Amino acid sequence: MRRFARTVVTAALAAAVVAGTAGWASADAQAAVTGPLPGTAAWRADSVSGRPLPDPARTAPREVARFFAGLDEARARGLVRSHPLVVGNLDGAPLPLRYEANRLAVLATGEARFASLAEPGRQILAFDPRGRGQVAEVFGDLGRAAHVSVIVPGSDNDAAGHDRRRTPYTGPAGMARALRAAAGDATAVIAWTGYTTPVGVGLDAAEDRLAAAGAVRLARLTEGLDAVGAPDPVLFCHSYGSVVCGLAARHTDATDIVALGSPGMRARTVAGLHTGARVWAARGPSDWISNVPNVEFAGLGHGADPTSAAFGARRIPAGDVSGHTGYFTPGTQSLKAFAAIATGETR
């Protein structure tokens, strides 16, 4: 009985510390934002020259790409003006149209917390104002890039905190900027805060409920990249984001999956991810995530340590990484290794 009690306590401890960047704090349960975006009903009721518009929920990104390829510029831009929130989030739609649509969608919210996303030069690939807000931003020329990487962040990330200028290498946008600077101009990097992340420390961070919803969206993102002719991506998955990547692994065509500061990927070994991607793992010496028991009990905890020999991932040097969020700091061994993976130099 005492052994069982200790097991329960261990799982509870895992639940208490498996979070992204918040540290020790209370947490609020989050509802995953899913379902049709506002404006979807009007989109479905509309048409172009008698042709129905592609259903955002049911049309594959390649079919969306074919639909837009059959439109002239005037009709395509008319859809952007009439349905910015839908076009901006429609995987497979032309990239310039999505950037413009999301600029209009951000401005239409009239909310100060999102205003910076509409600044000139920003390339917002996706924007969902519901809840805490979700956003994906492109750094570089995604349409011409030889290599593409996607940053999948962990807890406490949303559209409002997507770009943390005061701590420039810890938020999704800062991580993406640092990676692109290290990898070079031939690489485009997407900062993908495209799912509802846990807040603080609590059951959300120890369960896979939010990660499962995020995995569906991440897989759809990679389908959309295929549809517009972008190279197969490398996924850089931080903290709880590595749980998302673990669940999405079998449904993406990623060339590489990198887990950093990971509490586990919901698999016992690399083979359990059922992916053809190469899997890498990094953990810094002062990362508090190392104190998280690598257990999975009654749905709590995320399983094996990806940096363990038994898991089977390729190790990334991270001896000079500071804390839980320092993996993309310029000059670190980890960032140098990330750039080599992003550009295919390690193949």
C-alpha positions in Angstrom: 0.0 0.0 0.0 2.9 2.4 0.9 4.6 1.6 -2.5 1.3 2.5 -4.3 1.0 5.7 -2.3 4.6 6.7 -3.2 3.8 6.0 -6.9 0.8 8.3 -6.7 2.9 11.0 -5.0 5.5 10.7 -7.7 2.9 11.1 -10.4 1.5 14.1 -8.6 5.0 15.7 -8.4 5.3 15.2 -12.1 2.0 17.0 -12.6 3.2 19.8 -10.4 6.4 20.6 -12.3 5.8 19.7 -15.9 5.2 23.2 -17.3 6.8 25.4 -19.9 8.4 28.5 -18.5 6.3 29.7 -15.6 8.2 27.9 -12.8 6.3 27.3 -9.5 2.9 29.1 -9.8 -0.7 28.3 -9.5 -2.5 27.3 -12.7 -5.9 27.7 -14.3 -7.5 24.9 -16.4 -7.5 25.9 -20.1 -10.1 24.9 -22.7 -8.5 24.0 -26.0 -9.6 26.4 -28.7 -10.9 24.3 -31.5 -13.7 24.4 -34.1 -14.5 26.9 -36.8 -13.1 30.4 -36.6 -15.5 33.4 -36.4 -16.6 34.2 -39.9 -16.5 30.6 -41.1 -20.3 30.5 -41.6 -20.2 33.6 -43.9 -17.3 32.0 -45.8 -19.2 28.8 -46.4 -22.2 30.7 -47.6 -20.1 32.7 -50.1 -18.9 31.6 -53.5 -16.7 32.8 -56.4 -18.2 32.7 -59.9 -20.7 30.2 -58.7 -18.0 28.0 -57.2 -18.3 27.1 -53.5 -15.4 28.1 -51.3 -13.2 25.3 -49.8 -14.5 24.2 -46.4 -11.8 25.1 -43.8 -12.6 22.1 -41.7 -12.8 19.4 -44.5 -10.8 20.5 -47.5 -7.2 19.2 -47.6 -4.5 21.9 -48.0 -3.5 20.7 -51.4 -7.1 21.2 -52.6 -7.1 24.6 -51.1 -3.9 25.4 -53.1 -5.6 24.2 -56.3 -8.6 26.4 -55.6 -6.6 29.5 -55.2 -4.4 28.6 -58.2 -7.6 28.9 -60.3 -8.4 32.4 -59.2 -7.2 35.6 -60.7 -5.6 38.2 -58.4 -8.7 40.4 -58.1 -11.0 37.6 -56.9 -8.3 36.2 -54.5 -7.8 39.6 -52.9 -11.6 40.1 -52.7 -11.7 37.0 -50.5 -9.0 38.4 -48.3 -11.0 41.6 -47.8 -14.3 39.8 -47.2 -13.0 37.0 -45.1 -9.6 37.9 -43.6 -9.8 35.6 -40.5 -10.6 32.6 -42.6 -8.1 33.2 -45.4 -5.4 34.0 -42.9 -5.7 30.6 -41.3 -6.4 28.5 -44.4 -3.6 26.1 -44.8 -2.7 25.8 -48.5 -3.7 29.4 -49.4 -0.9 31.5 -51.0 1.5 32.9 -48.4 1.2 36.6 -49.4 -2.6 36.4 -49.1 -2.4 34.9 -45.7 0.0 37.5 -44.5 -2.2 40.3 -45.7 -5.4 38.6 -44.4 -3.9 38.3 -40.9 -2.8 41.9 -40.9 -6.4 42.9 -41.6 -7.7 40.4 -39.0 -5.4 41.7 -36.3 -6.4 45.3 -37.0 -10.1 44.3 -37.0 -9.9 43.1 -33.4 -9.0 46.6 -32.2 -7.2 45.0 -29.3 -4.0 46.6 -28.0 -2.6 43.2 -26.9 -2.4 42.1 -30.5 -1.6 45.4 -32.2 2.2 44.8 -32.7 1.4 41.8 -34.9 0.1 44.2 -37.5 3.3 46.2 -37.7 4.9 46.6 -41.2 7.1 43.7 -42.3 5.6 41.1 -40.0 4.6 37.9 -41.7 1.8 36.4 -39.7 1.0 33.0 -41.1 -1.9 32.3 -38.7 -3.9 34.3 -36.2 -6.8 33.2 -33.9 -8.0 35.9 -31.5 -10.2 33.5 -29.5 -9.3 32.8 -25.9 -5.7 33.9 -25.1 -5.0 34.1 -28.8 -2.8 31.9 -31.1 -0.4 33.1 -33.7 2.2 31.7 -36.1 4.9 34.1 -37.6 7.4 33.5 -40.4 10.9 34.8 -40.2 12.6 34.7 -43.6 11.2 34.0 -47.1 9.1 30.8 -46.7 8.2 30.8 -50.3 11.9 30.5 -51.5 13.6 28.9 -48.5 15.8 25.9 -49.0 15.2 24.8 -45.4 12.2 25.3 -43.0 12.1 25.0 -39.2 9.2 25.3 -36.8 9.5 26.4 -33.2 6.8 24.6 -31.0 6.8 26.3 -27.6 5.6 25.1 -24.2 3.4 26.5 -21.5 2.4 30.1 -20.9 2.7 31.1 -24.5 -0.1 32.8 -26.5 -0.5 35.6 -29.1 0.0 38.4 -26.6 3.2 37.0 -25.2 4.5 35.6 -28.5 7.2 38.2 -28.9 9.0 38.9 -25.6 11.3 41.8 -26.4 12.6 42.1 -22.8 13.8 38.5 -22.8 14.6 38.2 -26.5 15.6 34.5 -26.8 13.0 32.9 -24.5 9.7 33.5 -26.3 8.7 31.8 -29.6 9.5 34.8 -31.8 12.8 35.4 -30.1 13.7 31.7 -30.5 12.8 31.8 -34.2 14.9 35.0 -34.8 17.9 33.5 -33.0 17.7 30.3 -35.0 17.4 32.0 -38.3 20.3 34.3 -37.5 22.4 31.2 -36.8 21.2 29.1 -39.7 21.4 31.9 -42.4 19.2 33.4 -45.0 18.4 30.2 -46.8 16.4 29.0 -43.8 12.9 30.2 -42.9 11.7 29.7 -39.3 8.1 29.7 -38.2 7.4 30.6 -34.5 4.2 28.5 -34.0 2.1 29.4 -31.0 -0.7 27.6 -32.8 -2.3 25.7 -29.9 -3.8 26.4 -26.4 -0.8 26.0 -24.0 -1.1 25.2 -20.3 -0.9 28.2 -17.9 1.3 27.9 -14.8 1.7 24.6 -13.0 -1.2 22.2 -12.8 -3.0 19.2 -14.3 -3.0 20.8 -17.8 0.8 20.7 -17.8 0.9 17.0 -16.6 -1.8 15.7 -19.0 -1.8 15.4 -22.7 -5.2 16.9 -23.4 -4.0 20.2 -24.7 -1.1 18.6 -26.4 -3.4 16.2 -28.3 -5.4 19.2 -29.6 -2.2 21.0 -30.5 -0.8 17.9 -32.3 -3.8 18.0 -34.8 -3.1 21.6 -35.6 0.7 21.0 -35.9 0.1 18.1 -38.4 -2.2 20.4 -40.4 0.5 23.0 -40.5 2.9 20.6 -42.0 0.3 19.6 -44.6 -0.1 23.2 -45.5 3.7 23.7 -46.0 3.6 20.8 -48.4 0.7 22.3 -50.3 2.6 25.6 -51.0 5.8 23.7 -52.0 7.9 24.4 -48.8 10.6 21.9 -47.8 9.8 19.3 -45.2 10.4 21.0 -41.8 12.5 20.5 -38.8 10.5 20.7 -35.6 12.1 22.3 -32.5 10.0 21.4 -29.6 10.5 23.1 -26.2 9.2 21.8 -22.9 5.5 21.0 -23.1 5.8 21.6 -26.9 7.8 18.4 -27.1 4.7 16.6 -25.8 2.8 18.1 -28.8 5.5 17.0 -31.2 5.6 13.5 -29.7 1.9 13.1 -30.4 2.1 14.7 -33.8 5.3 12.8 -34.9 3.6 10.0 -36.8 1.4 12.5 -38.7 4.0 14.9 -40.0 6.7 14.7 -42.7 9.3 16.4 -40.5 12.9 15.5 -41.4 14.0 16.0 -37.8 12.3 16.4 -34.4 14.3 18.2 -31.6 13.1 17.9 -28.0 14.7 20.5 -25.7 14.0 20.9 -22.0 11.5 18.1 -22.4 9.3 16.5 -19.7 8.8 13.5 -22.1 7.2 12.8 -25.4 4.5 10.3 -24.5 6.6 7.5 -25.8 9.0 5.0 -24.1 11.5 5.1 -27.0 12.1 6.8 -30.3 10.5 3.8 -32.0 7.4 4.5 -30.1 7.0 7.9 -31.9 6.4 6.0 -35.2 8.2 8.5 -37.2 10.8 8.5 -40.0 12.3 11.7 -38.7 15.6 11.7 -36.9 14.9 12.5 -33.2 17.3 14.7 -31.1 17.2 15.8 -27.5 18.9 18.5 -25.4 18.9 19.3 -21.7 21.0 21.9 -20.0 22.7 21.3 -16.6 20.6 23.9 -14.8 17.3 23.2 -16.4 14.7 22.6 -13.7 12.9 20.1 -15.9 15.6 17.6 -14.8 13.8 17.5 -11.4 10.6 16.2 -13.0 10.1 12.5 -12.4 9.9 10.8 -15.8 6.8 8.8 -15.1 3.4 8.2 -16.8 0.7 7.1 -14.3 -3.0 7.3 -14.7 -2.6 9.8 -17.5 -0.3 12.1 -15.6 3.3 12.7 -16.6 4.8 12.3 -20.0 7.0 9.3 -19.8 10.6 8.6 -20.6 13.4 11.2 -20.5 14.2 11.9 -24.2 17.9 12.5 -23.2 18.2 9.1 -21.7 20.2 6.4 -23.5 17.3 4.1 -23.3 15.0 6.5 -25.2 17.4 6.4 -28.2 17.4 10.0 -29.4 20.6 11.7 -30.7 22.1 13.9 -28.0 22.7 17.6 -28.6 25.5 19.4 -26.5 23.9 21.8 -24.1 26.5 22.1 -21.3 26.6 25.9 -21.5 22.8 26.4 -21.5 21.4 28.4 -18.6 18.1 27.5 -17.1 15.0 26.2 -18.8 14.8 28.8 -21.6 18.4 29.4 -22.6 18.7 26.9 -25.5 18.5 29.6 -28.2 20.9 32.1 -26.6 23.5 33.2 -29.2 26.9 31.6 -28.7 25.6 28.4 -27.0 26.6 24.9 -28.1 22.9 24.1 -28.4 22.1 26.9 -30.9 25.1 26.0 -33.0 23.9 22.4 -33.1 20.3 23.5 -33.9 21.5 25.6 -36.9 23.4 22.6 -38.2 20.2 20.4 -37.9 18.1 23.2 -39.5 20.3 23.4 -42.5 20.8 19.7 -43.0 24.5 19.8 -42.2 24.2 16.9 -39.9 22.7 14.5 -42.5 
